[in-house]
Every structure is written in structure tokens, then in C-alpha cells.
Amino acid sequence: MKFMELGFRPDTFYTVEAVRSVSSDLLNDLVIQVKSTKYLLHKFPMLSKCLRLKNLVSSQSQETETSQEHQVIQLVDFPGETEAFELCAKFCYGITITLCAHNVVAVRCAAEYLGMTEEVEPGETENLVQRLELFLTTCVFKSWRDSLVTLQTTKVLPLWSEDLGITNRCIDAIANGVTLSPGEDFSTQLETGLLRNRSRRRRDESLCNGVSKAENARWWGEDLADLGLDLYRRTMLAIKSSNRNISPRLIGNALRIYASKWLLSIDESSPDSNLVLELVISLLPTERSSVPCSFLLQLLKMANVMNVSPSSKMELAIKAGNQLDKATVSELLIPLSSKSGMLYDVDVVTTMVKQFLSQISPTRTRTQHRRSLSEENMEEIQEIRRSLSSSSPPLLAKVAKLVDSYLQEIAIDVNLTVSKFVELAESIPDVSRISHDDLYKAIDIYLQNHQEIEKSERKRLCRILDCKKLSIEASKNAAQNQLLPLRVIVQILFVEQARATIATTTNNISKNETPILRRSFTTRREDEEEEEERVEIKQTGGFQSTPSRFMALCAMPRQPKKMLCKLLSISRSLSQRI
């Protein structure tokens, strides 16, 4: 840390009964009170350096000599209090004083208050204000540590520091220190840049390990984390707006350090935490991957339980959505406040999914309307499965699996509505889901925990399931699931029959046999609903016996013809009972 010594005489100030005096052969003829401390001083050294005191004494020139000896000059609202005043007084007496980053702000403000400028005696030796300015310019603002310490001390005298420009100059010096050219060697920085004394060891170690100065921001991020809210905001804005190149990732790293220092856990949130959270969100870089997705989701969890503005929360959701492929299920379990009823914030996850999809090419993310089974023949089913496997982008497939796993976790929430469940599930394009096994599992968990939902909601929930994309194991389980609507079970059995037919057809072709005639299904969703109404049985007409019959179909012979005849005979039997 840099320091400056002024004066050459030994210290002669002493205290008697809370009164500070100066050892001298001359009688004290000036009494000054700062706060609760009185100083018995002399006019000549003090008035020759302090214009304010000179004017105050001059205004009392009409008083008698006797009254002047007892009159006390009270310095109201003196900046820096007694410590700063005493350093100024010692400078007037020529007593040695030591100035450094810890006290230069207070002394500079006190000197300004007392009017210790060249205007007192023009042409004389530089007064204290000029010497302090020289020290700030040539020493303090050329040192990283001194600039940071000086900036910290401005919190005690914020208005004075602002008026004198000390705060802004400290911030500019720090911003210039952060954005020094990465190509400069250390010797050049010693001559032209800031001396980062506090973090020199960490920086030198990182350079020895091959880490470039441009990518090593931890040293300055940790130092800036000691700043208060307003000073940190202004410093980071100055760093971001500087003309020099600085990576958004370095900004993001510094913000993570600051948040980890000042943000408490979710259960220990405080009003100050709200301000810190709002500040961190407002300073986040706009570039993708400038901060990890896990950090954004952690902030989002805090934002949900704190009094954070909706705009800040939406900004976090958008930034996290841009890199949703890097999230985990546990990170997406963002709790809601107890007043909301639901356990987790499903809406914000849906927003993130839509934001992620908007970053992908529109031709690859446009949600395709699922066609009914009746629109394709058996060969088309296999062709679609092959095309999905080859064309689904890896990131989309990863996010689709993430969302399906997330749906399994939130499905246990008894307050989760079908609408929210379906909206999130349908936000994933069909082309992204190569398999619907995870989605079926999520639907099954939801039905187990919401058995009281109406039949129409049950149908709406299961309509998002594509039976063609279920594995054999999942299809077998679904065919015996009594919670699924009967239409879904029928579709599953048709799909299994179609698979068996294709297998037989392929086998016949290989043996040069005539392919079995392929069966097509009904062509409209309305036809499906009509088929469902014909197949379903009213409870008064023996609904209890229906599930057992269809579960028995799971044990049907593997031969396609026998399986299809069995299914059609049961369907006709059920239709006659309606």
C-alpha cells in the first residue's frame, strides 16, 4: 500500500480532560470544537492554511479581546470528525502526518471543508488540498488495492466523496485495472497499469499454471465482492461499459462470486438479499453461456420465494431457457410459495422450454400435429420411427428426456392440473421424442395420484401419448393399466398387432411369399371418438367385466391373424351389448 508523509516536526498534541492542546511557549488564542472534543490552538498556523477559519475569525473582529479568548468556534457537520481534523491541524503546524488509502478520503474532505487551498495565500507552498490530489492521482489511483480500499472508505462520506469526484475516479481506476490488455506482460503493467498487490500471488500462480490473464477473473471478482450494493453496481457497470475487451464469462464469474458471498440460503432470505438478487439479475450478461445454467436456476429458486419483480424473474427464465440442455431435473424443481398450492413452478419451466426451442431452427422445432393411427399403414409406422431416430437433433432429444423426467417428479403434486401437465408435455415437438416410455411413466404417476379427475381430463391427458413410440415392455404394462382410458388400450393393441403384421410381412417377403393384406385404421379423430363410444360400456351395463377381457388380450397368441380375429370378435361382442 502506498503512503505519503507530510511535515517534519514531532507530534506535540496532548490531551487534558478531553481537551486537545499543542505544546508551545505561546498562549492558545483559538478554540475549536469538533463534535465533543475541544482543541486549544493558535491563530497564526491555523489561519494561514484554513480559509474557512480565517473567515470565521474575521467575522468576529468586532468582539472585545476578552471575549475572543473564550469564544469557541464550532465546526458543525465536520467531515471525518476529530481524526481528520487533527491531521489537518497537524499539517498546519508542520507536524509529520502519514496519509494512505485508509485515511486519504476523510482528510481530503476535511481539507475541503476547512478551505485548505492555494486561495488562502497565493504563491505560497502547495496547500493540503493540492498535495492530497497529487497523492491520489500518482499513487492511489495507480494501485488496484489502494483504489479499492479508497473506494470502500467513501461509504463513510458518500456525499462529500461524490462532490469531490473521488468515488467516480476510484471506480474508473478499478475498471481500467480489470480491463488491462491481456497481452501486456507484468512489467508493462507495473509501469502503465494498476498494481494488483492484493491478488498478485494468485495471479502469478495462475500464469505459471498456463491460465491466461484474460480468462482468470477470480482474483478481481473476489476483491470486488467486498463492495457494498451501490458501489458494486456502479463498478460492474463501468467494467461492462469500458471500451476494452472483456469476456462476458468473466463478468458472469464475478457475479457468481458476489452472489455466493451476499445471498443467503432460500430459508434465510432477508430484505437485503432481495436487493442483492435484483442487482445480480440486472447485471447478468446477455450472451448465452456467460453464466452456468445451474447458477441461473439457483437464482430463480430464490426469486420465487423472495419479493423479486416479475420482470427479473422472467429475465432469469429466458437466460436459463437458452441453455436448458445443461440443466438437471433436480435444478428444475423450483419451489413455489406456500400460498400458491402447487409444489413446483411448472409455468416457469414451460417458459424455459419454449425459450430453448426458439433458439433452434424453426424448421426443426415447429410442433407437428400428430396424425391418428388410421392415417398410416404398417410400413409408414416403421418409416416414421426410423426417420425420428435419424433426424431428431441431440439437444432436442436431451431436453425432451429432461422434460419427461421432470414430469415424473411433479406428477405426484395433487394440486397440479391436467392443463399445466399437458401444456408442458406438448411444448416438446413430436420429433424430439424418439420414445414415449418416459412420458407414459409420467402419465401413469399422474393418474395414480389424481384418480378423482373427470373422464374428459383423463382422455385429454392420455391424448398426448403416442402409442407407436412405446416399447414392447411399456406397451405390455399400458395394456394392463386400468387407469388408462379404454381407447388408449385399444390403440396399444392395434399397434402391437401392426408390429406383428410387419414382422410377418417382412418374413414372407424374404421367402418370396405374397404379403398379407395390410389393414388401415379409421381416418379422423372424430371417428376415433365414435369408435370409443361404441367400445366403452356403461357402468350399468357391465363395465366391471371389460378390463379383465382386455387384460386377457395381453396373453393372446403371437400369430397376427389369430390376434386380430380375437380382438375383432371381442369388439363386436361389446358393441352388441351397448
C-alpha positions as CSV (number, residue, x, y, z in Angstrom):
1,M,0.0,0.0,0.0
2,K,1.3,3.4,-0.9
3,F,1.6,6.2,1.7
4,M,2.8,9.8,1.9
5,E,4.4,11.7,4.7
6,L,4.0,15.4,5.1
7,G,5.7,17.7,7.7
8,F,8.9,17.2,9.7
9,R,8.2,18.3,13.3
10,P,7.4,15.8,16.1
11,D,3.9,15.4,17.4
12,T,3.2,17.9,20.2
13,F,-0.5,17.3,20.6
14,Y,-1.6,16.2,24.1
15,T,-4.9,15.7,25.9
16,V,-6.0,17.1,29.3
17,E,-9.6,16.4,30.5
18,A,-10.9,15.8,26.9
19,V,-9.2,18.9,25.6
20,R,-6.6,18.6,23.0
21,S,-3.7,21.2,23.1
22,V,-0.4,21.8,21.4
23,S,2.8,22.2,23.4
24,S,4.1,25.7,22.8
25,D,5.5,28.7,24.5
26,L,2.8,30.8,23.1
27,L,-0.7,31.1,24.7
28,N,-3.5,29.5,22.9
29,D,-5.7,32.1,21.2
30,L,-8.1,29.8,19.1
31,V,-10.6,27.4,20.5
32,I,-12.2,25.0,18.0
33,Q,-14.8,22.3,18.9
34,V,-15.4,19.3,16.7
35,K,-18.1,17.0,17.9
36,S,-17.4,16.7,21.7
37,T,-13.7,17.5,21.5
38,K,-12.2,20.9,22.1
39,Y,-8.9,22.0,20.6
40,L,-6.8,24.8,22.1
41,L,-4.8,26.1,19.1
42,H,-3.1,29.2,17.7
43,K,-4.4,31.5,15.1
44,F,-1.2,32.0,13.1
45,P,-0.6,28.5,11.8
46,M,-4.2,27.6,11.5
47,L,-5.5,30.8,9.7
48,S,-2.6,30.8,7.3
49,K,-3.7,27.4,5.9
50,C,-7.5,27.3,6.5
51,L,-9.6,29.9,4.6
52,R,-12.8,28.9,6.4
53,L,-11.3,29.5,9.8
54,K,-9.8,32.8,8.6
55,N,-13.3,34.0,7.5
56,L,-14.9,32.9,10.8
57,V,-12.4,34.7,12.9
58,S,-12.6,37.8,10.7
59,S,-16.4,37.9,11.3
60,Q,-15.7,38.2,15.0
61,S,-13.3,41.1,14.7
62,Q,-15.8,43.5,16.4
63,E,-15.7,41.5,19.6
64,T,-13.5,42.5,22.6
65,E,-10.2,40.9,23.2
66,T,-11.5,39.4,26.4
67,S,-14.5,37.7,24.7
68,Q,-12.3,36.5,21.9
69,E,-10.2,34.4,24.3
70,H,-13.2,32.5,25.4
71,Q,-15.2,32.2,22.2
72,V,-15.4,28.7,20.8
73,I,-15.6,28.2,17.0
74,Q,-17.9,25.2,16.4
75,L,-17.4,23.3,13.2
76,V,-20.8,21.8,12.6
77,D,-21.1,18.6,10.4
78,F,-17.4,18.4,10.1
79,P,-16.5,15.5,7.6
80,G,-14.2,12.9,9.0
81,E,-14.8,14.0,12.6
82,T,-11.9,14.5,15.1
83,E,-9.4,12.2,13.4
84,A,-9.5,14.1,10.1
85,F,-9.5,17.5,11.8
86,E,-6.5,16.7,13.9
87,L,-4.5,15.5,10.8
88,C,-5.3,18.8,9.1
89,A,-4.3,20.8,12.2
90,K,-1.0,19.0,12.4
91,F,-0.3,19.8,8.8
92,C,-0.8,23.5,9.6
93,Y,1.8,23.2,12.5
94,G,4.2,21.3,10.3
95,I,3.9,18.1,12.3
96,T,4.6,14.9,10.4
97,I,1.4,13.1,9.3
98,T,1.1,9.9,7.3
99,L,-1.5,9.6,4.6
100,C,-2.7,6.3,2.9
101,A,-5.7,4.8,1.2
102,H,-7.4,4.3,4.6
103,N,-7.5,8.0,5.6
104,V,-7.0,10.0,2.4
105,V,-10.7,10.4,1.7
106,A,-11.5,11.7,5.2
107,V,-8.6,14.1,5.2
108,R,-9.4,15.3,1.6
109,C,-13.0,16.0,2.6
110,A,-11.8,17.8,5.9
111,A,-9.3,19.9,3.9
112,E,-12.1,20.9,1.5
113,Y,-14.3,21.8,4.4
114,L,-11.6,24.0,6.0
115,G,-10.7,25.6,2.7
116,M,-7.1,24.5,2.7
117,T,-6.4,25.5,-0.9
118,E,-4.0,27.9,-2.6
119,E,-6.5,30.7,-2.3
120,V,-5.5,31.3,1.3
121,E,-2.0,32.6,0.4
122,P,-1.5,32.6,-3.4
123,G,2.1,31.8,-4.4
124,E,3.0,30.0,-1.2
125,T,3.9,26.3,-1.0
126,E,1.2,24.0,-2.1
127,N,-1.6,23.6,0.5
128,L,-3.0,20.4,1.7
129,V,-5.7,20.0,-0.9
130,Q,-3.2,20.2,-3.8
131,R,-0.9,17.7,-2.1
132,L,-3.7,15.3,-1.5
133,E,-4.8,15.5,-5.1
134,L,-1.3,14.7,-6.2
135,F,-1.1,11.7,-3.9
136,L,-4.5,10.4,-5.2
137,T,-3.5,10.8,-8.9
138,T,0.0,9.5,-8.8
139,C,-0.2,6.8,-6.2
140,V,-3.7,5.8,-5.1
141,F,-5.3,5.5,-8.5
142,K,-2.4,3.6,-9.9
143,S,-2.7,0.8,-7.4
144,W,-5.5,-1.8,-7.5
145,R,-5.6,-2.4,-3.8
146,D,-5.3,1.3,-2.9
147,S,-8.1,2.2,-5.3
148,L,-10.3,-0.5,-3.8
149,V,-9.6,0.5,-0.2
150,T,-10.2,4.1,-1.0
151,L,-13.5,3.3,-2.7
152,Q,-14.6,1.4,0.4
153,T,-13.8,4.4,2.6
154,T,-16.1,6.6,0.5
155,K,-19.1,4.9,2.2
156,V,-18.5,6.9,5.3
157,L,-18.6,10.2,3.5
158,P,-20.7,9.5,0.3
159,L,-21.9,13.0,-0.5
160,W,-18.6,14.6,0.0
161,S,-16.8,11.9,-2.0
162,E,-19.3,12.3,-4.8
163,D,-18.9,16.1,-4.9
164,L,-15.1,15.9,-5.0
165,G,-15.2,13.2,-7.7
166,I,-13.3,10.7,-5.6
167,T,-15.9,7.9,-6.0
168,N,-16.0,8.1,-9.7
169,R,-12.2,8.3,-10.1
170,C,-11.8,5.2,-7.9
171,I,-14.4,3.3,-10.0
172,D,-12.7,4.3,-13.2
173,A,-9.3,3.2,-11.9
174,I,-10.7,-0.2,-10.9
175,A,-12.4,-0.6,-14.2
176,N,-9.2,0.2,-16.1
177,G,-7.3,-2.3,-13.9
178,V,-9.8,-5.1,-14.7
179,T,-9.7,-4.4,-18.5
180,L,-5.9,-4.1,-19.0
181,S,-4.8,-5.7,-22.2
182,P,-4.3,-9.5,-21.7
183,G,-1.3,-9.4,-23.9
184,E,0.7,-7.0,-21.7
185,D,3.4,-8.6,-19.6
186,F,3.6,-7.9,-15.9
187,S,6.5,-5.5,-16.2
188,T,4.5,-3.3,-18.6
189,Q,1.5,-3.3,-16.2
190,L,3.8,-2.2,-13.4
191,E,4.7,0.9,-15.5
192,T,1.4,1.7,-17.1
193,G,-1.4,-0.1,-15.2
194,L,-2.6,-0.8,-11.8
195,L,-0.6,-2.7,-9.2
196,R,-2.7,-5.6,-8.1
197,N,-0.8,-6.1,-4.9
198,R,-3.6,-7.9,-3.0
199,S,-4.0,-10.6,-5.7
200,R,-0.5,-10.7,-7.2
201,R,0.3,-14.1,-5.7
202,R,-2.9,-15.7,-7.1
203,R,-2.4,-14.2,-10.5
204,D,1.2,-15.2,-10.7
205,E,0.3,-18.8,-9.7
206,S,-2.4,-18.9,-12.4
207,L,0.1,-17.6,-15.0
208,C,2.6,-20.3,-14.1
209,N,-0.2,-22.9,-14.5
210,G,-0.9,-21.7,-18.0
211,V,-4.1,-19.9,-17.3
212,S,-4.3,-16.7,-19.4
213,K,-4.9,-13.3,-17.7
214,A,-8.0,-12.9,-19.9
215,E,-9.7,-16.0,-18.5
216,N,-8.6,-15.6,-14.9
217,A,-11.2,-13.3,-13.3
218,R,-11.4,-14.8,-9.9
219,W,-8.7,-12.5,-8.4
220,W,-10.7,-9.3,-9.2
221,G,-14.1,-10.9,-8.7
222,E,-13.2,-11.9,-5.1
223,D,-11.8,-8.4,-4.4
224,L,-14.9,-6.6,-5.8
225,A,-17.2,-8.9,-3.7
226,D,-16.3,-6.9,-0.6
227,L,-18.1,-3.8,-2.0
228,G,-21.5,-2.7,-0.9
229,L,-24.5,-2.9,-3.2
230,D,-24.4,0.5,-4.8
231,L,-20.6,0.7,-5.3
232,Y,-20.6,-2.8,-6.7
233,R,-23.3,-1.9,-9.2
234,R,-21.5,1.2,-10.4
235,T,-18.2,-0.6,-10.6
236,M,-19.6,-3.5,-12.6
237,L,-21.4,-1.1,-15.0
238,A,-18.1,0.7,-15.5
239,I,-16.3,-2.6,-16.3
240,K,-19.0,-3.7,-18.7
241,S,-19.2,-0.3,-20.5
242,S,-15.4,0.1,-20.8
243,N,-14.0,0.3,-24.3
244,R,-11.6,-2.5,-23.7
245,N,-12.5,-6.1,-24.5
246,I,-13.7,-8.2,-21.6
247,S,-15.3,-11.6,-21.8
248,P,-19.0,-11.9,-20.7
249,R,-17.9,-15.1,-19.0
250,L,-15.6,-13.1,-16.7
251,I,-18.5,-10.8,-15.8
252,G,-20.6,-13.8,-15.0
253,N,-17.9,-15.4,-12.9
254,A,-17.6,-12.2,-10.8
255,L,-21.3,-12.1,-10.3
256,R,-21.3,-15.7,-9.1
257,I,-18.7,-14.8,-6.5
258,Y,-20.6,-11.8,-5.4
259,A,-23.9,-13.7,-5.1
260,S,-22.3,-16.6,-3.2
261,K,-20.9,-14.0,-0.7
262,W,-24.1,-11.9,-0.1
263,L,-27.0,-14.1,-1.0
264,L,-28.2,-16.3,1.9
265,S,-29.9,-19.6,1.5
266,I,-33.6,-19.7,0.5
267,D,-34.7,-20.4,4.0
268,E,-32.6,-17.5,5.4
269,S,-33.7,-14.8,2.9
270,S,-33.7,-11.1,4.1
271,P,-34.7,-7.8,2.6
272,D,-31.1,-7.1,1.7
273,S,-31.0,-10.4,-0.1
274,N,-33.8,-9.2,-2.4
275,L,-31.8,-6.2,-3.4
276,V,-28.7,-8.2,-4.0
277,L,-30.7,-10.7,-6.1
278,E,-32.2,-7.9,-8.2
279,L,-28.8,-6.4,-8.7
280,V,-27.2,-9.6,-9.8
281,I,-30.0,-10.3,-12.2
282,S,-29.8,-6.8,-13.7
283,L,-26.0,-7.2,-14.3
284,L,-26.1,-10.6,-15.9
285,P,-24.6,-10.6,-19.4
286,T,-26.9,-11.2,-22.3
287,E,-24.6,-13.6,-24.0
288,R,-25.5,-17.3,-23.9
289,S,-23.4,-19.5,-21.5
290,S,-21.9,-16.4,-19.8
291,V,-23.0,-17.9,-16.6
292,P,-23.8,-21.6,-15.9
293,C,-27.4,-22.7,-16.2
294,S,-27.2,-24.2,-12.7
295,F,-26.4,-20.7,-11.3
296,L,-29.4,-19.2,-13.1
297,L,-31.7,-21.8,-11.8
298,Q,-30.4,-21.3,-8.3
299,L,-31.2,-17.6,-8.6
300,L,-34.6,-18.5,-10.0
301,K,-35.4,-20.6,-6.9
302,M,-34.5,-17.7,-4.7
303,A,-36.5,-15.3,-6.8
304,N,-39.6,-17.5,-6.4
305,V,-39.6,-17.2,-2.6
306,M,-38.4,-13.6,-2.4
307,N,-40.1,-10.4,-3.3
308,V,-38.5,-10.1,-6.8
309,S,-40.1,-8.3,-9.6
310,P,-41.8,-10.4,-12.3
311,S,-39.6,-8.9,-15.0
312,S,-36.5,-10.0,-13.2
313,K,-37.9,-13.5,-12.8
314,M,-38.8,-13.6,-16.5
315,E,-35.3,-12.5,-17.4
316,L,-33.8,-15.3,-15.4
317,A,-36.2,-17.8,-17.1
318,I,-35.2,-16.7,-20.5
319,K,-31.5,-16.8,-19.8
320,A,-31.8,-20.3,-18.3
321,G,-34.0,-21.4,-21.1
322,N,-31.3,-20.5,-23.6
323,Q,-29.1,-23.3,-22.2
324,L,-31.8,-25.7,-20.8
325,D,-29.9,-28.7,-22.3
326,K,-27.4,-28.2,-19.5
327,A,-29.9,-28.4,-16.7
328,T,-30.8,-31.4,-14.4
329,V,-34.2,-32.4,-13.1
330,S,-33.3,-31.5,-9.5
331,E,-32.4,-28.0,-10.6
332,L,-35.7,-27.6,-12.4
333,L,-37.7,-28.4,-9.3
334,I,-38.2,-24.7,-8.5
335,P,-40.4,-24.4,-5.4
336,L,-43.4,-22.1,-5.2
337,S,-44.5,-20.2,-2.1
338,S,-47.0,-22.0,0.2
339,K,-49.8,-19.7,-0.9
340,S,-49.8,-21.0,-4.5
341,G,-50.9,-24.5,-3.6
342,M,-48.6,-26.3,-6.1
343,L,-45.3,-27.6,-5.0
344,Y,-43.3,-26.5,-8.0
345,D,-43.3,-23.7,-10.6
346,V,-44.4,-25.5,-13.7
347,D,-45.1,-22.3,-15.6
348,V,-41.6,-21.1,-15.5
349,V,-40.2,-24.4,-16.7
350,T,-42.7,-24.3,-19.6
351,T,-41.4,-20.8,-20.4
352,M,-37.8,-22.1,-20.4
353,V,-38.7,-24.9,-22.7
354,K,-40.3,-22.5,-25.2
355,Q,-37.3,-20.2,-25.0
356,F,-35.0,-23.1,-25.7
357,L,-37.0,-24.1,-28.7
358,S,-37.0,-20.6,-30.1
359,Q,-33.1,-20.8,-30.3
360,I,-33.3,-23.8,-32.6
361,S,-34.0,-23.6,-36.3
362,P,-37.8,-23.1,-36.8
363,T,-37.9,-25.9,-39.3
364,R,-36.7,-28.3,-36.7
365,T,-38.7,-27.0,-33.7
366,R,-42.1,-26.4,-35.3
367,T,-44.5,-28.8,-33.4
368,Q,-46.1,-31.2,-35.8
369,H,-49.7,-32.2,-35.3
370,R,-49.8,-35.8,-34.5
371,R,-51.8,-37.8,-37.0
372,S,-54.1,-40.6,-35.9
373,L,-53.1,-44.2,-36.3
374,S,-55.6,-44.6,-39.2
375,E,-53.7,-42.3,-41.5
376,E,-50.7,-44.6,-41.9
377,N,-50.3,-48.2,-43.0
378,M,-47.9,-50.5,-41.4
379,E,-44.9,-49.6,-43.5
380,E,-45.4,-45.9,-42.7
381,I,-45.2,-46.6,-39.0
382,Q,-41.8,-48.1,-39.3
383,E,-40.6,-45.4,-41.7
384,I,-41.6,-42.7,-39.2
385,R,-39.8,-44.4,-36.4
386,R,-36.6,-44.7,-38.5
387,S,-36.8,-41.0,-39.6
388,L,-37.4,-39.9,-36.0
389,S,-34.3,-41.8,-34.9
390,S,-32.1,-40.2,-37.6
391,S,-33.4,-36.7,-37.7
392,S,-34.1,-35.7,-34.1
393,P,-31.4,-33.2,-33.0
394,P,-29.3,-34.4,-30.0
395,L,-30.1,-31.3,-28.0
396,L,-33.8,-31.6,-28.6
397,A,-33.8,-35.2,-27.6
398,K,-31.9,-34.4,-24.5
399,V,-34.3,-31.7,-23.5
400,A,-37.3,-33.9,-24.3
401,K,-35.9,-36.6,-21.9
402,L,-35.3,-33.9,-19.3
403,V,-38.9,-32.7,-19.5
404,D,-40.3,-36.2,-19.3
405,S,-38.2,-36.9,-16.3
406,Y,-39.4,-33.6,-14.8
407,L,-43.0,-34.5,-15.4
408,Q,-42.5,-37.7,-13.5
409,E,-41.3,-35.7,-10.5
410,I,-44.1,-33.2,-10.5
411,A,-46.8,-35.7,-11.3
412,I,-47.2,-36.5,-7.6
413,D,-48.4,-33.0,-6.8
414,V,-52.1,-33.3,-6.0
415,N,-52.6,-29.7,-7.0
416,L,-51.1,-29.9,-10.4
417,T,-53.8,-29.5,-13.0
418,V,-54.1,-31.5,-16.2
419,S,-53.8,-28.3,-18.2
420,K,-50.4,-27.4,-16.9
421,F,-49.2,-31.0,-17.2
422,V,-50.4,-31.2,-20.8
423,E,-49.1,-27.8,-21.8
424,L,-45.6,-28.6,-20.7
425,A,-45.7,-32.1,-22.3
426,E,-46.9,-30.6,-25.6
427,S,-44.3,-27.9,-25.6
428,I,-41.8,-30.5,-26.8
429,P,-42.0,-31.2,-30.5
430,D,-43.1,-34.7,-31.5
431,V,-39.9,-35.1,-33.5
432,S,-37.9,-34.8,-30.3
433,R,-39.4,-37.8,-28.6
434,I,-38.0,-40.9,-30.1
435,S,-39.6,-42.9,-27.3
436,H,-42.7,-42.2,-25.2
437,D,-41.8,-44.6,-22.4
438,D,-40.8,-41.8,-20.0
439,L,-43.9,-39.8,-20.9
440,Y,-46.1,-42.8,-20.3
441,K,-44.5,-43.3,-16.9
442,A,-45.2,-39.6,-16.1
443,I,-48.8,-40.0,-17.1
444,D,-49.2,-43.2,-15.1
445,I,-47.8,-41.5,-12.0
446,Y,-50.2,-38.6,-12.5
447,L,-53.2,-40.9,-12.8
448,Q,-52.2,-42.8,-9.7
449,N,-52.1,-39.5,-7.7
450,H,-55.2,-38.0,-9.4
451,Q,-57.7,-40.8,-9.6
452,E,-60.6,-38.5,-9.0
453,I,-60.2,-36.5,-12.2
454,E,-63.0,-36.5,-14.7
455,K,-63.1,-38.8,-17.7
456,S,-62.7,-35.9,-20.1
457,E,-59.5,-34.8,-18.4
458,R,-58.2,-38.3,-18.4
459,K,-58.8,-38.5,-22.1
460,R,-57.1,-35.2,-22.6
461,L,-54.1,-36.3,-20.6
462,C,-53.6,-39.5,-22.5
463,R,-54.1,-37.9,-25.9
464,I,-50.5,-36.6,-25.7
465,L,-49.3,-40.2,-25.6
466,D,-48.2,-41.7,-29.0
467,C,-48.7,-45.5,-28.7
468,K,-46.5,-46.0,-31.7
469,K,-43.5,-44.8,-29.7
470,L,-43.9,-47.2,-26.8
471,S,-41.5,-50.1,-26.3
472,I,-42.8,-53.6,-26.1
473,E,-42.4,-53.6,-22.3
474,A,-44.2,-50.3,-21.9
475,S,-47.0,-51.4,-24.2
476,K,-47.5,-54.5,-22.2
477,N,-47.7,-52.5,-19.0
478,A,-50.1,-49.9,-20.5
479,A,-52.4,-52.6,-21.9
480,Q,-53.0,-53.8,-18.3
481,N,-53.3,-50.4,-16.8
482,Q,-56.8,-49.9,-15.6
483,L,-56.3,-46.2,-15.1
484,L,-55.9,-45.5,-18.8
485,P,-59.0,-44.8,-21.0
486,L,-60.2,-47.8,-23.0
487,R,-59.4,-46.0,-26.3
488,V,-55.7,-45.9,-25.4
489,I,-55.7,-49.6,-24.6
490,V,-57.3,-50.4,-27.9
491,Q,-54.8,-48.2,-29.7
492,I,-51.9,-50.0,-28.0
493,L,-53.3,-53.4,-29.0
494,F,-53.7,-52.2,-32.6
495,V,-50.1,-51.0,-32.7
496,E,-48.8,-54.3,-31.3
497,Q,-50.9,-56.1,-34.0
498,A,-49.4,-53.8,-36.6
499,R,-45.9,-54.6,-35.4
500,A,-46.6,-58.3,-35.6
501,T,-48.1,-57.8,-39.1
502,I,-45.0,-56.0,-40.3
503,A,-42.8,-58.7,-38.9
504,T,-44.8,-61.4,-40.6
505,T,-44.8,-59.4,-43.9
506,T,-41.1,-59.0,-43.8
507,N,-40.6,-62.7,-43.2
508,N,-43.0,-63.5,-46.1
509,I,-41.2,-61.2,-48.5
510,S,-37.9,-62.8,-47.6
511,K,-39.5,-66.2,-48.5
512,N,-41.0,-64.8,-51.8
513,E,-44.5,-65.2,-50.4
514,T,-47.4,-62.9,-51.1
515,P,-47.6,-60.2,-48.4
516,I,-50.5,-60.2,-46.0
517,L,-53.1,-57.6,-46.8
518,R,-52.4,-54.5,-44.6
519,R,-55.1,-53.2,-42.5
520,S,-55.8,-49.4,-42.3
521,F,-57.4,-47.6,-39.4
522,T,-60.1,-45.0,-39.3
523,T,-59.0,-41.7,-40.7
524,R,-60.3,-38.9,-38.4
525,R,-60.2,-38.1,-34.7
526,E,-64.0,-37.9,-34.8
527,D,-64.0,-41.5,-35.9
528,E,-61.8,-42.4,-33.0
529,E,-64.2,-40.8,-30.6
530,E,-67.1,-42.6,-32.3
531,E,-65.2,-45.9,-32.0
532,E,-64.5,-45.2,-28.4
533,E,-68.2,-44.6,-27.7
534,R,-69.1,-47.9,-29.3
535,V,-66.5,-49.8,-27.4
536,E,-66.9,-48.3,-24.0
537,I,-69.5,-49.8,-21.8
538,K,-71.8,-48.0,-19.4
539,Q,-71.3,-48.9,-15.8
540,T,-74.8,-50.2,-15.6
541,G,-74.2,-52.5,-18.5
542,G,-71.3,-54.5,-17.0
543,F,-68.3,-52.2,-17.2
544,Q,-66.7,-54.2,-14.5
545,S,-66.1,-57.2,-16.8
546,T,-64.4,-55.1,-19.6
547,P,-60.9,-54.6,-18.1
548,S,-60.4,-58.2,-17.4
549,R,-61.2,-59.1,-21.0
550,F,-58.7,-56.6,-22.4
551,M,-56.0,-57.6,-19.9
552,A,-56.5,-61.1,-21.2
553,L,-55.6,-59.9,-24.7
554,C,-52.1,-59.4,-23.4
555,A,-51.8,-63.1,-23.3
556,M,-53.1,-63.6,-26.9
557,P,-51.2,-65.8,-29.4
558,R,-48.4,-64.1,-31.2
559,Q,-49.8,-65.0,-34.7
560,P,-51.2,-61.8,-36.3
561,K,-54.3,-63.4,-37.8
562,K,-55.4,-65.1,-34.6
563,M,-54.7,-62.0,-32.5
564,L,-56.7,-59.7,-34.9
565,C,-59.6,-62.1,-35.1
566,K,-59.7,-62.3,-31.3
567,L,-59.7,-58.5,-31.0
568,L,-62.5,-58.0,-33.6
569,S,-64.7,-60.7,-32.1
570,I,-64.5,-59.0,-28.7
571,S,-65.2,-55.6,-30.2
572,R,-68.3,-56.9,-31.9
573,S,-69.5,-58.6,-28.7
574,L,-69.1,-55.4,-26.8
575,S,-70.9,-53.4,-29.5
576,Q,-73.9,-55.7,-29.3
577,R,-74.2,-55.0,-25.5
578,I,-74.4,-51.2,-25.9
